[in-house]
Amino acid sequence: MSFTVSDYRDLLRLLAEHPEWREELRRTLFSEDFLVLPQIVRELVEAQKRTDEQIRELVKAQRQTEARVDELTQRLDALTQRVEELAEAQKRTEQRVEELAEAQKRT
């Protein structure tokens, strides 16, 4: 028995008239792996949405971290400058103490 164009058109008409038959036909024609693909794709879309949101949160956190590091760098630079100034002042103080010690020896 061969399947003709007329049979095909009859099949399409019957499926249009009885949409409940479509699922049974799908299960007959396709493997279970193929039938679960739409659900897998939906799950992947949802997972991608969650990943996108996590990436947005990470980008925001990274920007905050960079801002904080910039602030700390500026504070460290200011602190370094102050330490250098204090070291110079200490050298001057040590030099004056030496000069005072020499003057005291002379007197």
PyRosetta script that sets phi, psi and omega in degrees:
from pyrosetta import init, pose_from_sequence

init()
pose = pose_from_sequence("MSFTVSDYRDLLRLLAEHPEWREELRRTLFSEDFLVLPQIVRELVEAQKRTDEQIRELVKAQRQTEARVDELTQRLDALTQRVEELAEAQKRTEQRVEELAEAQKRT")
pose.set_psi(1, 126.8)
pose.set_omega(1, -179.4)
pose.set_phi(2, -103.7)
pose.set_psi(2, 155.4)
pose.set_omega(2, -179.5)
pose.set_phi(3, -98.1)
pose.set_psi(3, 117.3)
pose.set_omega(3, -174.4)
pose.set_phi(4, -100.4)
pose.set_psi(4, 171.0)
pose.set_omega(4, 176.9)
pose.set_phi(5, -60.3)
pose.set_psi(5, -39.5)
pose.set_omega(5, 178.4)
pose.set_phi(6, -61.7)
pose.set_psi(6, -42.8)
pose.set_omega(6, 177.2)
pose.set_phi(7, -61.6)
pose.set_psi(7, -41.3)
pose.set_omega(7, 179.7)
pose.set_phi(8, -61.7)
pose.set_psi(8, -45.6)
pose.set_omega(8, 179.4)
pose.set_phi(9, -64.9)
pose.set_psi(9, -38.0)
pose.set_omega(9, 176.5)
pose.set_phi(10, -63.1)
pose.set_psi(10, -41.4)
pose.set_omega(10, 178.4)
pose.set_phi(11, -61.3)
pose.set_psi(11, -45.7)
pose.set_omega(11, 178.7)
pose.set_phi(12, -61.9)
pose.set_psi(12, -41.4)
pose.set_omega(12, 178.7)
pose.set_phi(13, -63.7)
pose.set_psi(13, -44.7)
pose.set_omega(13, 180.0)
pose.set_phi(14, -63.8)
pose.set_psi(14, -38.9)
pose.set_omega(14, 178.3)
pose.set_phi(15, -67.5)
pose.set_psi(15, -33.3)
pose.set_omega(15, 176.4)
pose.set_phi(16, -69.4)
pose.set_psi(16, -36.6)
pose.set_omega(16, -179.6)
pose.set_phi(17, -76.7)
pose.set_psi(17, -27.0)
pose.set_omega(17, -176.8)
pose.set_phi(18, -129.7)
pose.set_psi(18, 76.3)
pose.set_omega(18, -177.5)
pose.set_phi(19, -59.6)
pose.set_psi(19, -23.9)
pose.set_omega(19, 179.6)
pose.set_phi(20, -66.0)
pose.set_psi(20, -19.3)
pose.set_omega(20, 179.1)
pose.set_phi(21, -76.8)
pose.set_psi(21, -22.5)
pose.set_omega(21, -175.6)
pose.set_phi(22, -58.5)
pose.set_psi(22, -44.4)
pose.set_omega(22, -178.1)
pose.set_phi(23, -62.9)
pose.set_psi(23, -41.5)
pose.set_omega(23, 178.7)
pose.set_phi(24, -64.1)
pose.set_psi(24, -39.3)
pose.set_omega(24, 177.9)
pose.set_phi(25, -64.8)
pose.set_psi(25, -42.6)
pose.set_omega(25, 178.0)
pose.set_phi(26, -58.3)
pose.set_psi(26, -48.7)
pose.set_omega(26, -179.2)
pose.set_phi(27, -61.3)
pose.set_psi(27, -30.8)
pose.set_omega(27, 179.5)
pose.set_phi(28, -75.2)
pose.set_psi(28, -40.3)
pose.set_omega(28, -174.2)
pose.set_phi(29, -82.7)
pose.set_psi(29, -34.2)
pose.set_omega(29, -171.1)
pose.set_phi(30, -113.4)
pose.set_psi(30, 151.2)
pose.set_omega(30, 177.6)
pose.set_phi(31, -73.8)
pose.set_psi(31, 163.6)
pose.set_omega(31, 178.4)
pose.set_phi(32, -60.4)
pose.set_psi(32, -38.1)
pose.set_omega(32, 178.2)
pose.set_phi(33, -58.1)
pose.set_psi(33, -41.9)
pose.set_omega(33, 179.9)
pose.set_phi(34, -69.8)
pose.set_psi(34, -38.5)
pose.set_omega(34, -177.2)
pose.set_phi(35, -68.3)
pose.set_psi(35, -27.9)
pose.set_omega(35, -178.6)
pose.set_phi(36, -87.0)
pose.set_psi(36, -5.4)
pose.set_omega(36, -179.1)
pose.set_phi(37, -56.1)
pose.set_psi(37, -44.0)
pose.set_omega(37, 179.1)
pose.set_phi(38, -58.2)
pose.set_psi(38, -41.4)
pose.set_omega(38, 178.6)
pose.set_phi(39, -66.7)
pose.set_psi(39, -39.8)
pose.set_omega(39, 177.9)
pose.set_phi(40, -62.4)
pose.set_psi(40, -42.1)
pose.set_omega(40, 179.1)
pose.set_phi(41, -63.6)
pose.set_psi(41, -43.2)
pose.set_omega(41, 177.4)
pose.set_phi(42, -59.7)
pose.set_psi(42, -42.7)
pose.set_omega(42, 178.9)
pose.set_phi(43, -64.6)
pose.set_psi(43, -39.4)
pose.set_omega(43, 177.6)
pose.set_phi(44, -65.3)
pose.set_psi(44, -38.5)
pose.set_omega(44, 177.3)
pose.set_phi(45, -62.1)
pose.set_psi(45, -44.6)
pose.set_omega(45, 178.9)
pose.set_phi(46, -64.2)
pose.set_psi(46, -42.2)
pose.set_omega(46, 178.4)
pose.set_phi(47, -62.9)
pose.set_psi(47, -39.4)
pose.set_omega(47, 178.7)
pose.set_phi(48, -65.3)
pose.set_psi(48, -38.7)
pose.set_omega(48, 176.9)
pose.set_phi(49, -61.1)
pose.set_psi(49, -43.7)
pose.set_omega(49, 178.6)
pose.set_phi(50, -64.4)
pose.set_psi(50, -40.8)
pose.set_omega(50, 178.6)
pose.set_phi(51, -63.2)
pose.set_psi(51, -42.7)
pose.set_omega(51, 178.1)
pose.set_phi(52, -60.1)
pose.set_psi(52, -42.9)
pose.set_omega(52, 179.6)
pose.set_phi(53, -64.9)
pose.set_psi(53, -41.9)
pose.set_omega(53, 178.2)
pose.set_phi(54, -63.3)
pose.set_psi(54, -39.0)
pose.set_omega(54, 178.4)
pose.set_phi(55, -64.7)
pose.set_psi(55, -41.8)
pose.set_omega(55, 177.6)
pose.set_phi(56, -60.3)
pose.set_psi(56, -42.1)
pose.set_omega(56, 178.7)
pose.set_phi(57, -64.9)
pose.set_psi(57, -40.8)
pose.set_omega(57, 178.7)
pose.set_phi(58, -65.2)
pose.set_psi(58, -39.5)
pose.set_omega(58, 178.1)
pose.set_phi(59, -62.9)
pose.set_psi(59, -43.1)
pose.set_omega(59, 178.5)
pose.set_phi(60, -62.0)
pose.set_psi(60, -46.4)
pose.set_omega(60, 179.6)
pose.set_phi(61, -63.4)
pose.set_psi(61, -38.7)
pose.set_omega(61, 179.0)
pose.set_phi(62, -63.8)
pose.set_psi(62, -41.3)
pose.set_omega(62, 178.4)
pose.set_phi(63, -63.1)
pose.set_psi(63, -41.2)
pose.set_omega(63, 178.3)
pose.set_phi(64, -64.2)
pose.set_psi(64, -40.8)
pose.set_omega(64, 178.7)
pose.set_phi(65, -63.5)
pose.set_psi(65, -44.0)
pose.set_omega(65, 179.1)
pose.set_phi(66, -62.2)
pose.set_psi(66, -40.4)
pose.set_omega(66, 178.3)
pose.set_phi(67, -63.8)
pose.set_psi(67, -41.9)
pose.set_omega(67, 179.8)
pose.set_phi(68, -66.5)
pose.set_psi(68, -41.3)
pose.set_omega(68, 178.1)
pose.set_phi(69, -63.9)
pose.set_psi(69, -40.7)
pose.set_omega(69, 177.0)
pose.set_phi(70, -60.6)
pose.set_psi(70, -44.1)
pose.set_omega(70, 179.2)
pose.set_phi(71, -62.5)
pose.set_psi(71, -45.5)
pose.set_omega(71, 179.8)
pose.set_phi(72, -65.0)
pose.set_psi(72, -36.0)
pose.set_omega(72, 177.5)
pose.set_phi(73, -63.1)
pose.set_psi(73, -43.9)
pose.set_omega(73, 178.0)
pose.set_phi(74, -62.6)
pose.set_psi(74, -42.5)
pose.set_omega(74, 179.6)
pose.set_phi(75, -66.2)
pose.set_psi(75, -38.1)
pose.set_omega(75, 178.1)
pose.set_phi(76, -66.4)
pose.set_psi(76, -40.6)
pose.set_omega(76, 176.9)
pose.set_phi(77, -60.8)
pose.set_psi(77, -43.5)
pose.set_omega(77, 178.6)
pose.set_phi(78, -64.7)
pose.set_psi(78, -40.7)
pose.set_omega(78, 179.1)
pose.set_phi(79, -65.7)
pose.set_psi(79, -41.9)
pose.set_omega(79, 177.4)
pose.set_phi(80, -60.5)
pose.set_psi(80, -44.0)
pose.set_omega(80, 177.8)
pose.set_phi(81, -60.3)
pose.set_psi(81, -43.6)
pose.set_omega(81, -179.5)
pose.set_phi(82, -65.2)
pose.set_psi(82, -40.9)
pose.set_omega(82, 178.0)
pose.set_phi(83, -62.6)
pose.set_psi(83, -41.6)
pose.set_omega(83, 177.5)
pose.set_phi(84, -62.2)
pose.set_psi(84, -41.1)
pose.set_omega(84, 177.6)
pose.set_phi(85, -63.7)
pose.set_psi(85, -41.2)
pose.set_omega(85, 179.1)
pose.set_phi(86, -66.5)
pose.set_psi(86, -37.3)
pose.set_omega(86, 178.3)
pose.set_phi(87, -64.2)
pose.set_psi(87, -41.4)
pose.set_omega(87, 177.0)
pose.set_phi(88, -63.7)
pose.set_psi(88, -42.9)
pose.set_omega(88, 178.5)
pose.set_phi(89, -62.8)
pose.set_psi(89, -39.0)
pose.set_omega(89, 178.6)
pose.set_phi(90, -63.4)
pose.set_psi(90, -41.8)
pose.set_omega(90, 177.9)
pose.set_phi(91, -61.1)
pose.set_psi(91, -43.2)
pose.set_omega(91, 179.5)
pose.set_phi(92, -64.1)
pose.set_psi(92, -40.2)
pose.set_omega(92, 179.0)
pose.set_phi(93, -64.0)
pose.set_psi(93, -43.9)
pose.set_omega(93, 179.0)
pose.set_phi(94, -62.5)
pose.set_psi(94, -39.9)
pose.set_omega(94, 179.0)
pose.set_phi(95, -64.2)
pose.set_psi(95, -42.9)
pose.set_omega(95, 179.1)
pose.set_phi(96, -65.7)
pose.set_psi(96, -38.9)
pose.set_omega(96, 178.0)
pose.set_phi(97, -63.1)
pose.set_psi(97, -41.0)
pose.set_omega(97, 177.2)
pose.set_phi(98, -62.5)
pose.set_psi(98, -42.7)
pose.set_omega(98, 178.8)
pose.set_phi(99, -63.4)
pose.set_psi(99, -40.3)
pose.set_omega(99, 178.1)
pose.set_phi(100, -65.9)
pose.set_psi(100, -39.3)
pose.set_omega(100, 178.5)
pose.set_phi(101, -64.1)
pose.set_psi(101, -41.6)
pose.set_omega(101, 177.4)
pose.set_phi(102, -63.8)
pose.set_psi(102, -43.3)
pose.set_omega(102, 180.0)
pose.set_phi(103, -64.0)
pose.set_psi(103, -36.8)
pose.set_omega(103, -179.7)
pose.set_phi(104, -67.8)
pose.set_psi(104, -38.3)
pose.set_omega(104, 177.7)
pose.set_phi(105, -62.4)
pose.set_psi(105, -40.5)
pose.set_omega(105, -178.7)
pose.set_phi(106, -68.0)
pose.set_psi(106, -33.7)
pose.set_omega(106, -179.2)
pose.set_phi(107, -87.6)
pose.dump_pdb("model.pdb")
